Each structure stands twice: as structure tokens, then as C-alpha cells.
Amino acid sequence: MSPTAHGYIAGGASAETTVTANRAAFDAWRIVPRMLTDISSRDTGVSLFGRRLPQPFMLAPIGALELAHREADVGAARAAAAAGVPAILSSQASQPMEACTAAMDTVTPGAPRWFQLYWPKSDALATSLIGRAEACGCEALVVTLDTPLLGWRPRDLDLGHLPFLRGQGLAQYTHDPVFQSMLADAPADADRPSITPRLLGNVLASARHYPGSTWRALTSGRGLATVRQFVATYSRPDLTWADLAWLRERTRLPILLKGVLSAEDARLAAEAGMDGLIVSNHGGRQVDGAIASLDALIDIRGAAPDLTLVLDSGVRTGADVLKALALGADAVAIGRPYAYALALAGAAGVAEWIANMAADFELTMALSGARSVDELRAGNVELRPAARS
Ligand SMILES: Cc1cc2nc3c(=O)[nH]c(=O)nc-3n(C[C@H](O)[C@H](O)[C@H](O)COP(=O)(O)O)c2cc1C
């Protein structure tokens, strides 16, 4: 990857201590394997929202995947569909959800897919995005709460790089009829920026990313208007728990709130009629010094026993998946590793990575003495805090 792409994908907030804490939290638990449990047949499947899935892991939503590889979201989605692993399609995708889900259906019709929403300021745009996700066969709506503002990310700041300002990662918006109708009202810059090669590069890149002819997007100003309207509308920092009632009425899909780390928030989510949570600190990209998501899991499970819990942030190996499941998660989501696999070899790379994760998890589960995820979750495998030196 280019230095800017790598910086964007690998980076975390501020001193990146949350990124480190996510890994340390997994290392702080050790597995106590059991012997003679007849592991000759094994089942790594889990059931989420009435659907049986072959693996307890899924692809976390990652924006601007074109930074990793030109096959981008469609490539990752195709690999997920081939393995029956759910892909959570990002609001900040580089290709529209319609293209991803059509590609998935050519690989495996009806392959599992969820949609992740960044709740925009415009209710009409939110309604349109949700409607499109439903029409694309998405089986759950993931509402990301931890990014009403972008975290302080020094790697991007040092390189002066943010993909969205170049029109990257805006495909869900540029393909949305409601968003398109908002372009005429895109706000102008407060001050006229000085014309620099970087500015001209961004203007050209944003026009290239608008569907149809680049020349028309450039001369009509639609490329630049997309970036301005996106920046103005992409999030609602004024959201509160009371707003969830509006969302609950908009869709019959199960709703999961992504980014919850506090037990009290988990209780509020259950009260608001949500179906699940993605216990996550956004891979350490938002709040430096935040609790590791694995460390938040036990309290959240206690506070919201009936919610479906997916854990992400720092999951890298089969042992990590096992630990998260044993500590109360129903499944996990994984982010950066599949972006790196995509960067290496497109869809083929992601398929290879999924196969490796699946094998690592199955072996670790079986060698720990469990035949199935149900057995794991029933407490058949003991975890112990690591001995500290
Ligand atoms: C490059 C990058 C882009 C991301 N984009 C989104 C996004 O568009 N929406 C979202 O909800 N989360 C996004 N996330 C967070 C992931 O969904 C997930 O929470 C995180 O990557 C999990 O941590 P891990 O990378 O350590 O596995 C992004 C993460 C990365 C690394």
C-alpha cells in the first residue's frame, strides 16, 4: 500500500494506546485445554438472528477499501459470500452496496450481509440508505455510534491525508438519489482556499469518483459538491438515546449498536429495543486510552444478557475468537487483517485469509477440548488470567 493508504488503515487515535490495549487484553487471558473430550466431529457454526453461519467471525465494516486494492468492497464481499461469512457493508464504502450484494449473489445467492450506517443529519438520507440496504437483502442494521467526529489520527494528520476529501469512500452517497438531490444545496467553503497542487488533485479525484463522466462531474462541480455535502451531513453529533425510537420505527431489521463499551449504555440499548451490540472501540481509532473492547465484554454481557453481542477490535487469531466467545460474545468481527489480505491479493487474498482464520479457530477450539461453539459458550473451556511476572 502507499504510505497514505497504510497510514489510514493501520493507524489509531493519538498515541495508539487503545490499539495496544486491544491486543494486551487478549494476551491477558490464557486457555486451559481439556483432554479426552472426543473432538472427532466439530462444528464452528453459530446462529445469529435466526440464521446459521458457518463461522463465528465476520468482516467488520471498513471504509475506503479502494486504498487497499482496486477490487475494494466488491472483492471483500465476494470472498465473504464464497465462505458464507457475513460482510458488514460500510456507509463509507468505495463501491455502492448494490454492486457488492449483486456480486455476492453471483457467488452464493442470498449470502449473509449486514449494512453499517453512519446516521446522517438528513432524515430523508438515513431513510433512503436503510431502504436500499433492505432492498439489497441486508439482514441486520449496524449503527455506528462512536464516530460522530473523526478521532485524532496523527498518521493521517502528518501526511495531510483523508480519503473522503478526495471523494474516496463516498460511493453509498454518490449512488443515493436523496444525496444526489442534496448536491445543489452543498455548502460553499467559508474562505476561498488557495489553489495548490494538492487542492487541484483533490478536485480532480473527487470528480473521478462521481458516477458517470469525470468531465461532467468536474464542469458541473458535482465531484466537489459531493465532498462538501458529505462533510456537512455525514454525522449527527447531537444524537441521544431518545433518537433511537425514530430508527426503531424505520426498519424491521435487527438493529445492533456499534461502539458500545459501557455496561450502562448496554442497558440503555436494551431498553431502547435494540437487538444487539458490537462491543468495539473502532480498532483503537477513536478514543486513545479507551478500555479494550475485550475488557468491556464481561460487564456488558452481565448488563444485557438478552442482546446479541458481537465483539471487535484486536481479534487476530483463532485463540482470540475462542477467548471472546468464552467470555460472552456470540460472534466476533475482524477489521484490518482482511484489509491487508485484500491489499495483497484482492478477493483471492481475502478468501485465503478467511480460510486461514477458519482453520486456526477450528483447531484451537478442538485442541482446547470443545466440539462446538455452543460447548465453548457453555463454559466447557476454562480461561484464566495470565500469570503476571
Ligand atoms: C481503515 C478502517 C476503516 C474503518 N471504517 C469503518 C466504517 O466505515 N464504519 C465502521 O463502523 N467502522 C469502521 N472501522 C472500524 C471497524 O469496523 C472495526 O471496528 C475495527 O477495524 C476492528 O478492529 P481491528 O481492525 O483491530 O480488527 C474501520 C476500521 C479501519 C481500520
The ligand as an SDF file (V2000), in Angstrom:
LIG
                    3D

 31 33  0  0  0  0  0  0  0  0999 V2000
   -9.3870    1.5620    7.7630 C   0  0  0  0  0  0  0  0  0  0  0  0
  -10.5690    1.3670    8.6430 C   0  0  0  0  0  0  0  0  0  0  0  0
  -11.7890    1.8780    8.2430 C   0  0  0  0  0  0  0  0  0  0  0  0
  -12.9190    1.6810    9.0290 C   0  0  0  0  0  0  0  0  0  0  0  0
  -14.1280    2.1280    8.5830 N   0  0  0  0  0  0  0  0  0  0  0  0
  -15.2430    1.8990    9.3360 C   0  0  0  0  0  0  0  0  0  0  0  0
  -16.5130    2.2730    8.8550 C   0  0  0  0  0  0  0  0  0  0  0  0
  -16.6590    2.7810    7.7530 O   0  0  0  0  0  0  0  0  0  0  0  0
  -17.5760    2.0430    9.6620 N   0  0  0  0  0  0  0  0  0  0  0  0
  -17.4510    1.4650   10.8940 C   0  0  0  0  0  0  0  0  0  0  0  0
  -18.4470    1.2860   11.5890 O   0  0  0  0  0  0  0  0  0  0  0  0
  -16.2590    1.0580   11.3540 N   0  0  0  0  0  0  0  0  0  0  0  0
  -15.1540    1.2600   10.5980 C   0  0  0  0  0  0  0  0  0  0  0  0
  -13.9450    0.8170   11.0530 N   0  0  0  0  0  0  0  0  0  0  0  0
  -13.8580    0.0650   12.3150 C   0  0  0  0  0  0  0  0  0  0  0  0
  -14.0410   -1.4390   12.0540 C   0  0  0  0  0  0  0  0  0  0  0  0
  -15.3640   -1.7250   11.6760 O   0  0  0  0  0  0  0  0  0  0  0  0
  -13.7170   -2.2690   13.3040 C   0  0  0  0  0  0  0  0  0  0  0  0
  -14.4340   -1.7610   14.3940 O   0  0  0  0  0  0  0  0  0  0  0  0
  -12.2300   -2.3130   13.6180 C   0  0  0  0  0  0  0  0  0  0  0  0
  -11.4310   -2.3530   12.4610 O   0  0  0  0  0  0  0  0  0  0  0  0
  -11.9540   -3.5450   14.4610 C   0  0  0  0  0  0  0  0  0  0  0  0
  -10.6490   -3.5620   14.8990 O   0  0  0  0  0  0  0  0  0  0  0  0
   -9.4610   -4.3880   14.1930 P   0  0  0  0  0  0  0  0  0  0  0  0
   -9.0710   -3.6060   12.9750 O   0  0  0  0  0  0  0  0  0  0  0  0
   -8.4220   -4.3620   15.2700 O   0  0  0  0  0  0  0  0  0  0  0  0
   -9.9730   -5.7750   13.8810 O   0  0  0  0  0  0  0  0  0  0  0  0
  -12.8110    0.9960   10.2730 C   0  0  0  0  0  0  0  0  0  0  0  0
  -11.5720    0.4700   10.6520 C   0  0  0  0  0  0  0  0  0  0  0  0
  -10.4610    0.6360    9.8580 C   0  0  0  0  0  0  0  0  0  0  0  0
   -9.1600    0.0190   10.2800 C   0  0  0  0  0  0  0  0  0  0  0  0
  1  2  1  0
  2  3  1  0
  2 30  2  0
  3  4  2  0
  4  5  1  0
  4 28  1  0
  5  6  2  0
  6  7  1  0
  6 13  1  0
  7  8  2  0
  7  9  1  0
  9 10  1  0
 10 11  2  0
 10 12  1  0
 12 13  2  0
 13 14  1  0
 14 15  1  0
 14 28  1  0
 15 16  1  0
 16 17  1  0
 16 18  1  0
 18 19  1  0
 18 20  1  0
 20 21  1  0
 20 22  1  0
 22 23  1  0
 23 24  1  0
 24 25  2  0
 24 26  1  0
 24 27  1  0
 28 29  2  0
 29 30  1  0
 30 31  1  0
M  END
$$$$
